[in-house]
Amino acid sequence: MRCRRRVPGWLRKPLLLVGGSLLAVSVGPRRAETGEAGPPVQPVTFLYQNFPNPFPHPELGGGQTRIWFDLARTAFVELAVLDGRGGRVRQLIPRPGCPPVELPPGIYGREGDVSADGCMSFTWDGRDDQGRTVAPGVYLLRLRAGREEQTRRMVFWP
């Protein structure tokens, strides 16, 4: 006799292994009120590992590293590159001279390198805010979204 268990709804979604953590991935949720397909709703705020890493890596896209993140809810966002002591090297969101950036839930970094208004950059080229090339080494990528904060390590090795 075979025993069947009811599988929870979240377990029926495709799963993705990221950084040793198993995440449920949304693949086209529906709007509850209309039943129509809507924009993907992200279940968590998540900063992905930059790629390529280490960089620059000419075979995989030149002298820049790409940065992706997801937001679960509307938040003021800051994205910065820090040195090993936590000092700011480069402010990517908002860029220097831009007002604070509030973003709605969604996926970011997949569409292009810089936002249309120029206040958000989703790549880093190994330069600081003054345009100087930084020393080779390990840097931190920090995402602050509302009360959440996540950090990833990046290796700049020209």
C-alpha positions in Angstrom: 0.0 0.0 0.0 1.4 3.4 -1.0 1.0 6.4 1.3 0.6 9.7 -0.5 1.2 13.0 1.2 -0.2 16.3 0.1 2.7 18.5 -1.2 2.7 22.1 0.0 2.1 24.7 -2.8 5.5 26.3 -2.4 7.2 23.0 -3.0 5.5 22.6 -6.3 7.3 25.6 -7.7 10.7 25.1 -9.4 13.6 25.3 -7.0 16.9 27.1 -7.4 20.2 26.4 -5.5 21.9 29.8 -4.8 24.9 30.1 -2.5 24.0 26.8 -0.7 20.5 27.9 -0.1 17.4 26.3 -1.7 15.0 29.0 -3.0 11.5 28.6 -4.5 11.4 30.5 -7.8 8.4 32.3 -9.1 7.7 31.5 -12.8 4.7 33.6 -13.7 2.4 34.2 -10.8 -1.2 35.3 -11.4 -3.0 38.3 -10.1 -5.6 37.1 -7.6 -8.3 39.5 -8.7 -8.2 38.8 -12.5 -6.4 35.5 -12.9 -4.2 37.1 -15.6 -0.5 36.6 -15.7 1.3 39.5 -14.0 4.8 40.7 -13.5 6.9 38.3 -11.4 6.5 38.9 -7.7 9.7 38.2 -5.8 9.2 36.2 -2.5 12.4 37.6 -0.9 14.8 40.4 -1.2 18.0 38.8 -2.5 21.4 40.1 -3.7 22.9 37.6 -6.2 26.7 36.9 -6.5 28.2 39.2 -9.0 29.5 37.7 -12.3 32.1 37.2 -13.6 33.9 36.8 -10.3 36.9 37.3 -10.1 36.9 40.0 -12.7 38.0 41.5 -15.2 37.5 38.4 -17.2 37.8 39.3 -21.0 36.4 35.9 -22.1 33.2 36.6 -20.1 32.3 40.1 -20.9 35.2 42.4 -20.6 36.3 44.6 -17.7 33.1 44.8 -15.7 31.2 42.7 -13.3 27.4 42.5 -13.4 25.1 42.9 -10.4 21.6 41.5 -10.0 19.2 41.8 -7.1 15.5 41.1 -6.4 13.2 43.2 -4.1 10.2 41.7 -2.3 8.7 45.0 -1.4 9.0 48.7 -2.2 12.1 50.2 -0.5 14.7 52.9 -0.6 17.7 51.2 -2.1 21.5 51.7 -1.7 24.0 49.6 -3.5 27.7 50.2 -2.8 31.1 48.7 -3.2 33.1 48.7 0.0 36.8 47.9 0.8 37.8 45.3 3.4 37.4 47.7 6.3 33.9 48.7 5.2 34.8 52.1 3.7 32.9 53.1 0.6 34.8 52.8 -2.6 31.9 53.3 -5.2 28.3 54.2 -4.8 26.3 52.4 -7.5 22.7 53.2 -6.3 22.1 56.1 -6.0 25.0 57.3 -8.0 26.8 60.4 -6.6 24.7 63.5 -7.2 21.4 61.7 -7.5 18.5 61.8 -5.0 17.6 58.7 -2.9 16.2 55.9 -5.1 12.9 54.1 -4.1 12.2 51.0 -6.1 9.1 48.8 -6.3 9.2 45.0 -5.9 10.8 43.3 -8.9 14.0 42.0 -10.5 16.9 44.4 -11.2 20.1 44.4 -13.2 19.0 42.1 -16.0 17.9 44.8 -18.5 21.0 47.0 -18.8 24.1 48.5 -17.2 22.7 51.9 -16.2 19.2 53.1 -15.6 17.6 55.6 -18.0 18.1 58.5 -15.6 21.7 57.5 -14.9 21.1 57.2 -11.1 21.5 53.4 -11.0 24.4 51.3 -12.2 24.2 47.5 -12.3 27.9 47.0 -13.1 31.2 47.8 -11.5 34.4 48.4 -13.5 37.0 48.4 -10.7 37.0 52.2 -10.3 36.2 54.3 -7.2 33.9 57.3 -7.1 36.7 59.6 -8.3 37.3 57.4 -11.4 40.6 55.9 -10.2 41.3 52.2 -10.7 41.3 50.4 -7.3 44.0 48.0 -6.1 43.6 44.3 -6.8 41.9 42.5 -4.0 38.6 41.4 -2.3 35.8 44.0 -2.1 32.4 43.9 -0.6 29.1 44.5 -2.5 26.4 45.8 -0.1 22.7 46.1 -0.8 20.5 48.0 1.6 16.8 47.8 0.9 14.6 49.3 3.7 15.6 47.5 6.9 17.3 44.6 5.0 21.0 44.4 4.3 23.0 41.8 2.3 26.6 41.6 1.4 28.6 39.6 -1.2 32.4 39.3 -1.8 33.9 40.3 -5.1 37.4 39.8 -6.3 39.0 42.5 -8.6 42.1 41.0 -10.2 43.3 42.9 -13.2 
